[in-house]
Each structure stands twice: as C-alpha cells, then as structure tokens.
Amino acid sequence: MDDIDPALDAVGPRLRQLRARRQITLTELAAETGVSVSTLSRLEAGLRRPTLEQLLPLARAYQVTLDDLVDAPPTGNPRVNLRPIVTGDGSTVIPLTRRAGGIQAYKFVLPAGRDDDVPQLRTHEGYDWAYVLDGTLRLVLGEHDLLLHPGEAAEFDTRTPHWFGATSAGPVEFLSLVGRQGERAHVRAAPHRSRPERG
C-alpha cells in the first residue's frame, strides 16, 4: 500500500503532460472522454484521486496503457510491453514506443468496414507516416480518397483533414509514426484517381 499514494499523486502531472503533448484543451478532452472539465482540471492539479472509471477513457483518449497513466514501476524486462487498446469501434491500437515526446509508433488493426462508410475527418498538429502491413487501408486525405495496399506508405501533415478505415474486403493492419515535427519518409503512395469501388 505504501507505493499506491505516490503513484496516484503522480497521475496529475502525467495527465497534464499527455494533454500538452496532444495539444488539446480541457473542453476538447471532456467531449472525447465524457469526464467533466472540472473533474479533469482537479485530476491534473492533484486535487482529486482518479478512479478506474475516469482512467479508462483517458487511457483510450491518449492511446496509452493504464500502467503508463499511473507510471507503474518497470518489471525489469527491457522489452516493450505491447498492451493493445481496444476502441469503441472495435479497432485495436498497439503502442510500440514508451518514451515521452518525439515520434510515437503504433500498430493499428481495423476491423472490416463498409465501402459506404462516411469518413469522420479530423485534424491535429504534426505529421503522420502510415505503412500498410496487411489488407487494404482507405485513407481520406483532404480531397483525396486513397486505397493503400500492403507495402505502400503515405505521409502527410496532420493539419490536413484525414480519416483511416478498412474496406469491406476485410480487416487492415498498418504501422503509424506520428510526431509533432515528424521527419518525413521518402516513400509516398500515389493517389488513386477514382474513389473506392462500392458494394
């Protein structure tokens, strides 16, 4: 029990650091997690102890494990602990890096989609580099609607409205490198001129 209080006391600064890294406001985070602005503010200031019901949506929003949120002590194993995060739409996100800041690496596994899915485009600061491992990745990037196949990569400024999804052909697995400054890769998938086939 002696280790619990310091771990919980460290959650506030950790939450503040994660939100600063994502460059979002408390209001935006509250809308994404369902946790009120006042509660988020008190958690970050260390004025309130977090509950599991609060930590779970925050871990999803920041795409980190609960261990990372509470800064659990390392077990002595140097290997990255690949703890998947399952999102509400059935997608799986596997963080591949553990360090704070810099370029972050993730593996995404998206379930089969529908070819008439309406993309929910979003924007944020930084750059993204995506590389398809298996399946067909649909990437809507601004006015482009691209289909990327295994071995193809795309690189873009994330301030451009974008959306990732799978097609009806089946699930898709891809790697994503995301960073504020984002060193650009030299491989870029050529845009498809036509929209994905429907049906």
C-alpha positions in Angstrom: 0.0 0.0 0.0 3.0 2.3 0.6 3.6 2.5 -3.2 0.0 3.4 -4.1 -0.1 7.0 -2.8 3.0 8.2 -4.6 1.8 6.5 -7.8 -1.6 8.2 -7.6 -0.1 11.6 -6.7 2.0 11.4 -9.9 -1.1 10.9 -12.1 -2.0 14.6 -12.2 1.3 15.8 -13.7 1.3 12.8 -16.1 -2.2 13.7 -17.3 -1.2 17.3 -17.8 1.9 16.2 -19.8 -0.1 13.9 -22.0 -2.7 16.6 -22.8 0.1 19.1 -23.6 1.6 16.6 -25.9 -1.7 16.2 -27.8 -2.2 20.0 -27.7 -5.9 19.8 -26.8 -7.9 21.8 -24.3 -9.7 20.5 -21.3 -13.0 21.2 -23.1 -12.0 19.1 -26.1 -10.8 16.3 -23.8 -14.0 16.4 -21.8 -16.0 16.0 -25.0 -13.9 13.0 -26.1 -13.9 11.2 -22.7 -17.2 12.1 -21.1 -15.3 13.3 -18.0 -16.3 16.8 -16.9 -13.9 19.8 -17.4 -13.9 20.5 -13.7 -13.1 16.9 -12.8 -10.3 16.8 -15.4 -8.9 20.1 -14.0 -8.9 18.7 -10.4 -7.3 15.5 -11.6 -4.5 17.3 -13.4 -3.9 19.6 -10.3 -3.7 16.6 -8.0 -6.8 17.8 -6.1 -8.7 14.6 -6.8 -7.7 11.0 -6.8 -8.6 9.2 -10.1 -11.0 6.3 -10.3 -10.8 3.5 -12.8 -13.9 4.9 -14.5 -12.0 8.1 -15.2 -8.7 6.5 -16.1 -10.1 4.1 -18.7 -11.5 6.8 -21.1 -8.4 8.9 -20.5 -6.1 6.0 -21.4 -8.1 5.5 -24.6 -8.0 9.2 -25.5 -4.2 9.3 -25.0 -3.7 5.9 -26.5 -1.6 4.7 -23.6 -2.0 1.8 -21.1 -3.2 2.2 -17.6 0.3 1.4 -16.4 1.6 4.3 -18.4 -1.0 6.6 -16.9 -0.1 5.8 -13.3 3.6 5.4 -14.2 3.7 1.8 -12.9 7.3 0.7 -11.9 9.1 -1.3 -14.6 9.4 -5.0 -14.1 13.0 -5.2 -15.2 12.1 -6.6 -18.6 13.6 -4.4 -21.4 11.1 -5.5 -24.0 8.3 -3.1 -24.9 5.1 -4.3 -23.2 2.7 -4.4 -26.2 -0.6 -3.9 -24.4 -3.4 -3.4 -27.0 -6.0 -0.8 -26.6 -9.4 -1.7 -28.0 -11.5 1.3 -29.0 -15.3 1.6 -29.1 -15.5 0.8 -32.8 -13.6 -2.4 -32.5 -10.2 -1.1 -33.6 -7.1 -2.2 -31.8 -4.2 0.2 -31.2 -0.9 -1.2 -30.0 1.6 1.4 -28.8 5.1 0.4 -29.9 7.1 3.2 -28.1 7.2 4.1 -24.4 9.2 7.3 -24.3 7.7 10.7 -23.7 7.7 13.1 -26.6 9.3 12.7 -30.0 7.9 10.4 -32.7 5.5 7.8 -31.4 5.0 4.4 -33.2 1.7 2.5 -33.2 0.3 -0.6 -34.8 -3.4 -0.3 -35.8 -5.7 -3.2 -36.6 -9.0 -2.0 -38.0 -12.0 -4.4 -38.4 -13.6 -4.8 -41.9 -15.5 -1.7 -42.8 -18.3 -0.8 -45.3 -17.5 0.8 -48.6 -20.2 3.4 -48.0 -18.7 4.4 -44.6 -18.9 8.2 -44.2 -15.4 9.3 -43.0 -15.2 11.5 -39.9 -12.3 13.7 -40.9 -10.1 15.2 -38.1 -7.1 17.4 -37.8 -4.3 17.9 -35.3 -0.7 19.2 -35.2 2.1 17.1 -36.5 2.9 14.6 -39.3 1.9 11.0 -39.8 3.6 8.3 -41.8 1.5 5.1 -42.3 2.7 1.8 -43.8 0.3 -1.0 -44.6 1.2 -4.5 -43.4 -1.9 -6.4 -44.4 -5.3 -5.7 -46.0 -6.4 -2.6 -47.8 -6.3 0.8 -45.9 -8.7 3.5 -47.0 -7.2 6.9 -46.4 -9.2 10.0 -47.0 -6.9 13.0 -47.0 -8.4 16.3 -47.9 -9.8 15.9 -51.4 -8.1 12.6 -52.0 -9.7 9.2 -51.3 -6.9 6.6 -51.4 -6.6 2.8 -51.2 -3.3 1.7 -49.9 -2.2 -2.0 -50.2 0.5 -4.0 -48.3 3.9 -2.4 -48.8 2.5 1.0 -49.6 3.0 4.1 -47.4 1.6 7.5 -47.1 3.0 10.6 -45.4 1.1 13.8 -44.6 0.7 16.9 -42.5 -2.0 16.0 -39.9 -3.4 19.6 -40.2 -4.9 18.3 -43.4 -8.4 16.8 -42.6 -7.9 13.0 -42.7 -9.5 9.6 -41.8 -8.3 6.0 -41.8 -10.6 3.0 -42.3 -10.8 -0.6 -43.7 -12.9 -1.6 -46.7 -15.4 -4.4 -47.0 -12.6 -6.6 -48.3 -11.6 -7.3 -44.6 -9.5 -6.0 -41.7 -6.4 -3.9 -42.2 -3.2 -3.7 -40.3 -0.8 -0.8 -40.6 2.0 1.0 -38.7 1.8 4.6 -37.9 4.6 7.0 -36.9 3.3 10.2 -35.5 5.2 13.2 -34.3 4.9 17.0 -33.9 7.9 17.6 -36.2 7.6 14.3 -38.0 10.6 13.5 -40.1 9.2 12.7 -43.5 9.7 9.4 -45.1 10.8 9.2 -48.7 8.2 6.7 -49.9 4.7 8.0 -50.8 1.8 6.1 -52.2 0.5 7.5 -55.5 -3.1 8.9 -55.2 -5.8 6.8 -56.9 -7.8 8.9 -59.3 -11.1 7.2 -58.6 -13.0 6.6 -55.4 -13.0 3.1 -53.9 -15.4 0.7 -55.6 -18.8 0.4 -53.8 -20.6 -2.7 -52.9 
